[in-house]
Amino acid sequence: MAVSAGVDRTLAALADPHRRRVIDLLTERPRAAGELARELGVTAPAMSRHLKALRAGGLVEESHPDFDARVRIYALRPEPMVHLLRWLEESERLWSSQLAAFKAHVEKEA
């Protein structure tokens, strides 16, 4: 089972607990970068680095409200999580099959 580059990027982006917390917050609603920084208790430059990693992983997208182009609003992109879920389902099928075969072998030997 080959892991696509997209799943690799998604997993790399989710490796940090701060970035997972950003994902949790964005499941509620889109948020401004400053609001995310305050919620996580990190500096603006640190949040910028986390958001950059999440964008590189394809997990979030940014937009600018009409009233102020300096403000960046971040929202989730569902596609990377769908691909990750498919990969996890494939892994589960593989392991379930392997464990079932092992169980049958052990029961036959007993």
SULWONOR-V548447 format. One record per residue. N is the residue number from 1. RES is the residue in three letters. OMEGA is omega as a letter, one per 30 degrees, with the letter a starting at -180 (NA if undefined). D_FIRST is the distance of its C-alpha to the first C-alpha in Angstrom with 1 decimal. Layout:
# SULWONOR-V548447
N,RES,OMEGA,D_FIRST ; N,RES,OMEGA,D_FIRST
This chain:
# SULWONOR-V548447
1,MET,a,0.0 ; 2,ALA,l,3.8 ; 3,VAL,a,6.6 ; 4,SER,l,9.5 ; 5,ALA,l,12.8 ; 6,GLY,l,14.3 ; 7,VAL,l,12.3 ; 8,ASP,l,13.2 ; 9,ARG,l,16.8 ; 10,THR,a,17.0 ; 11,LEU,l,16.1 ; 12,ALA,l,18.5 ; 13,ALA,a,21.1 ; 14,LEU,a,20.9 ; 15,ALA,a,21.2 ; 16,ASP,a,25.0 ; 17,PRO,l,27.0 ; 18,HIS,a,29.4 ; 19,ARG,l,26.8 ; 20,ARG,l,25.5 ; 21,ARG,l,29.2 ; 22,VAL,l,29.6 ; 23,ILE,l,26.9 ; 24,ASP,a,28.7 ; 25,LEU,a,32.0 ; 26,LEU,l,30.7 ; 27,THR,l,29.5 ; 28,GLU,a,33.3 ; 29,ARG,l,34.4 ; 30,PRO,a,34.3 ; 31,ARG,l,36.2 ; 32,ALA,a,38.0 ; 33,ALA,l,36.8 ; 34,GLY,l,40.0 ; 35,GLU,l,39.6 ; 36,LEU,l,36.1 ; 37,ALA,l,37.6 ; 38,ARG,a,40.4 ; 39,GLU,a,38.2 ; 40,LEU,a,36.1 ; 41,GLY,l,39.1 ; 42,VAL,l,37.9 ; 43,THR,l,39.7 ; 44,ALA,l,39.3 ; 45,PRO,l,37.8 ; 46,ALA,l,35.2 ; 47,MET,l,34.3 ; 48,SER,l,34.1 ; 49,ARG,l,31.6 ; 50,HIS,l,29.4 ; 51,LEU,l,29.7 ; 52,LYS,l,28.9 ; 53,ALA,l,25.6 ; 54,LEU,l,24.9 ; 55,ARG,l,25.8 ; 56,ALA,l,23.6 ; 57,GLY,l,20.7 ; 58,GLY,a,21.9 ; 59,LEU,a,22.7 ; 60,VAL,l,26.5 ; 61,GLU,a,28.9 ; 62,GLU,l,32.5 ; 63,SER,l,35.7 ; 64,HIS,l,39.4 ; 65,PRO,a,42.0 ; 66,ASP,a,44.9 ; 67,PHE,a,47.4 ; 68,ASP,a,46.0 ; 69,ALA,l,43.6 ; 70,ARG,a,43.4 ; 71,VAL,l,41.6 ; 72,ARG,l,37.8 ; 73,ILE,a,36.3 ; 74,TYR,l,32.7 ; 75,ALA,l,30.7 ; 76,LEU,l,27.1 ; 77,ARG,a,24.7 ; 78,PRO,a,22.5 ; 79,GLU,a,19.8 ; 80,PRO,l,17.7 ; 81,MET,l,17.9 ; 82,VAL,l,16.9 ; 83,HIS,l,13.6 ; 84,LEU,l,13.1 ; 85,LEU,l,14.1 ; 86,ARG,l,11.6 ; 87,TRP,l,8.7 ; 88,LEU,l,10.8 ; 89,GLU,l,11.4 ; 90,GLU,l,7.9 ; 91,SER,a,7.9 ; 92,GLU,l,11.4 ; 93,ARG,l,10.9 ; 94,LEU,a,8.8 ; 95,TRP,l,11.6 ; 96,SER,l,14.3 ; 97,SER,l,13.6 ; 98,GLN,a,13.7 ; 99,LEU,l,16.7 ; 100,ALA,l,18.5 ; 101,ALA,l,18.2 ; 102,PHE,l,19.6 ; 103,LYS,l,22.3 ; 104,ALA,l,23.3 ; 105,HIS,a,23.6 ; 106,VAL,l,25.7 ; 107,GLU,l,27.9 ; 108,LYS,a,28.5 ; 109,GLU,a,29.6 ; 110,ALA,NA,31.9
